[in-house]
Amino acid sequence: MALNLEQKKTVVTEVASIAQDAHSALAVEYRGLSVAEMTDLRVKARNAGVYLRVVRNTLARRALEDTEFACMREALVGPLLLAFSQEDPGAAARVVEEYAKGNDKLIVRLVAFGGKLLPPEDISILANLPTRDQALATLLSVMNAPVTKLVRTIAEPHSRLVRTVASVRDQKQAA
């Protein structure tokens, strides 16, 4: 289906606005996927907060021009599906990696994170990044550890005294 100039401008504007707010981006070759498989992938992506879009490469190049994903522009070749992580950096990588395990027709071509183009093999590194909630939980546990250790250290002399008195009592009762 051919797009007129206004439709092309709309597509470029939409993808550019999504790319401005995205944390990471992937370009995935989808050749050979059925409509049902694509629909399933889109549903999983939507549930994970990932924006998926099939865009002509010329339009994608224009959309990515002034974003941190401009490093992808020259490598956009072939039928590609663009995936942008909007909530956390690893969301798109997790969705694509999980779906690619069950479907060998989905091939990762480009991975971009932090303004740098990464090799496609690094998708697992990006997918293993913690979510926001996991990162906050880890941070809170790290912040809580010194306080917990301090409380244990302060309480230790008292508990040691109680254990010593209990031991003396047990010895006197046994005798």
C-alpha positions as CSV (number, residue, x, y, z in Angstrom):
1,M,0.0,0.0,0.0
2,A,1.5,3.3,-1.1
3,L,1.5,6.2,1.3
4,N,1.0,9.7,0.3
5,L,3.2,12.5,1.6
6,E,1.1,13.4,4.5
7,Q,0.9,9.8,5.7
8,K,4.7,9.5,5.4
9,K,5.1,12.7,7.5
10,T,2.8,11.3,10.1
11,V,4.7,8.0,10.3
12,V,8.0,9.8,10.6
13,T,6.7,12.1,13.3
14,E,5.2,9.3,15.3
15,V,8.3,7.1,15.2
16,A,10.6,10.1,16.0
17,S,8.5,11.0,19.0
18,I,8.6,7.4,20.3
19,A,12.3,7.2,19.7
20,Q,12.9,10.5,21.6
21,D,11.4,8.9,24.8
22,A,12.7,5.3,24.3
23,H,15.5,3.8,26.4
24,S,16.6,1.2,23.8
25,A,15.8,0.1,20.3
26,L,16.0,-3.0,18.2
27,A,15.6,-3.7,14.5
28,V,14.4,-7.2,13.9
29,E,14.0,-9.1,10.6
30,Y,10.6,-10.6,10.5
31,R,10.7,-12.3,7.1
32,G,8.7,-15.5,7.1
33,L,6.4,-14.8,10.1
34,S,2.8,-15.4,9.6
35,V,0.1,-12.8,10.5
36,A,-0.9,-14.8,13.6
37,E,2.7,-14.9,14.8
38,M,3.1,-11.2,14.2
39,T,-0.1,-10.5,16.1
40,D,1.1,-12.7,19.0
41,L,4.4,-10.8,19.0
42,R,2.6,-7.4,19.0
43,V,0.3,-8.5,21.9
44,K,3.3,-9.6,24.0
45,A,5.1,-6.3,23.2
46,R,2.1,-4.2,24.1
47,N,1.8,-5.9,27.4
48,A,5.5,-5.3,28.2
49,G,5.4,-1.6,27.2
50,V,7.2,-2.0,24.0
51,Y,6.4,-0.1,20.8
52,L,6.6,-2.2,17.7
53,R,6.3,-0.8,14.2
54,V,7.1,-2.0,10.7
55,V,8.3,1.1,8.9
56,R,9.9,1.5,5.5
57,N,13.7,2.0,5.9
58,T,13.8,5.4,4.3
59,L,11.1,6.7,6.7
60,A,12.8,5.0,9.6
61,R,16.1,6.7,8.7
62,R,14.4,10.1,8.7
63,A,12.6,9.4,12.0
64,L,15.8,8.3,13.8
65,E,17.8,11.3,12.4
66,D,17.9,13.5,15.5
67,T,17.6,10.8,18.2
68,E,20.1,8.8,20.2
69,F,19.3,5.9,17.8
70,A,20.8,7.7,14.8
71,C,23.6,5.2,14.9
72,M,21.1,2.6,13.4
73,R,20.3,4.7,10.3
74,E,23.0,3.3,8.0
75,A,22.4,-0.4,8.9
76,L,18.6,-0.4,8.2
77,V,18.4,-2.8,5.3
78,G,15.7,-5.3,4.5
79,P,12.3,-5.9,6.0
80,L,12.7,-4.8,9.6
81,L,10.5,-4.4,12.6
82,L,11.5,-1.6,14.9
83,A,11.0,-2.2,18.7
84,F,11.4,0.6,21.2
85,S,11.6,0.0,25.0
86,Q,9.5,2.7,26.6
87,E,9.3,1.7,30.3
88,D,12.7,0.1,31.0
89,P,15.8,-0.5,28.8
90,G,15.5,-4.2,28.6
91,A,11.8,-4.6,27.8
92,A,12.1,-4.8,24.0
93,A,15.1,-7.1,24.3
94,R,13.3,-9.5,26.7
95,V,10.2,-9.7,24.4
96,V,12.2,-10.2,21.2
97,E,14.6,-12.7,22.8
98,E,11.8,-14.7,24.4
99,Y,9.8,-14.8,21.1
100,A,12.9,-15.7,19.0
101,K,13.5,-18.8,21.2
102,G,10.3,-20.3,19.9
103,N,10.5,-18.9,16.4
104,D,13.8,-19.1,14.4
105,K,12.4,-16.8,11.6
106,L,12.7,-13.7,13.9
107,I,16.3,-12.5,13.6
108,V,17.8,-9.6,15.6
109,R,19.8,-7.4,13.2
110,L,20.4,-4.2,15.2
111,V,20.6,-3.3,18.9
112,A,21.0,0.3,20.1
113,F,21.3,1.4,23.7
114,G,22.7,4.7,25.1
115,G,23.4,6.1,21.6
116,K,25.7,3.2,20.7
117,L,25.1,0.4,18.2
118,L,25.7,-3.0,19.9
119,P,26.3,-6.3,18.2
120,P,23.1,-8.4,17.9
121,E,24.6,-11.0,20.2
122,D,24.4,-8.5,23.0
123,I,20.6,-8.7,23.1
124,S,20.9,-11.1,26.1
125,I,22.9,-8.6,28.0
126,L,20.2,-5.9,27.4
127,A,17.5,-8.4,28.2
128,N,19.1,-9.3,31.5
129,L,19.0,-5.7,32.7
130,P,16.8,-5.4,35.8
131,T,13.4,-3.8,35.6
132,R,12.8,-0.5,37.5
133,D,11.2,-2.4,40.3
134,Q,14.0,-4.9,40.6
135,A,16.6,-2.2,40.5
136,L,14.8,-0.3,43.3
137,A,14.5,-3.4,45.4
138,T,18.2,-4.1,45.0
139,L,19.0,-0.5,45.9
140,L,16.8,-0.6,49.0
141,S,18.3,-3.9,50.2
142,V,21.8,-2.4,49.8
143,M,20.7,0.7,51.7
144,N,19.1,-1.4,54.4
145,A,22.1,-3.7,55.0
146,P,24.2,-1.3,57.0
147,V,21.3,-0.3,59.2
148,T,20.4,-3.9,59.9
149,K,24.1,-4.8,60.7
150,L,24.2,-1.8,63.1
151,V,21.1,-2.9,64.9
152,R,22.5,-6.5,65.2
153,T,25.8,-5.1,66.5
154,I,24.1,-2.9,69.1
155,A,21.8,-5.7,70.2
156,E,24.6,-8.4,70.4
157,P,26.0,-7.5,73.9
158,H,22.6,-7.7,75.4
159,S,21.7,-11.0,73.8
160,R,25.2,-12.4,74.7
161,L,24.5,-11.4,78.4
162,V,21.1,-13.0,78.3
163,R,22.6,-16.2,76.8
164,T,25.4,-16.2,79.5
165,V,22.9,-15.8,82.4
166,A,20.7,-18.5,80.9
167,S,23.7,-20.8,80.7
168,V,24.6,-20.1,84.3
169,R,21.0,-20.8,85.4
170,D,21.0,-24.1,83.4
171,Q,24.3,-25.1,85.1
172,K,23.0,-24.3,88.6
173,Q,19.7,-26.2,87.9
174,A,21.7,-29.2,86.6
175,A,23.9,-29.3,89.7
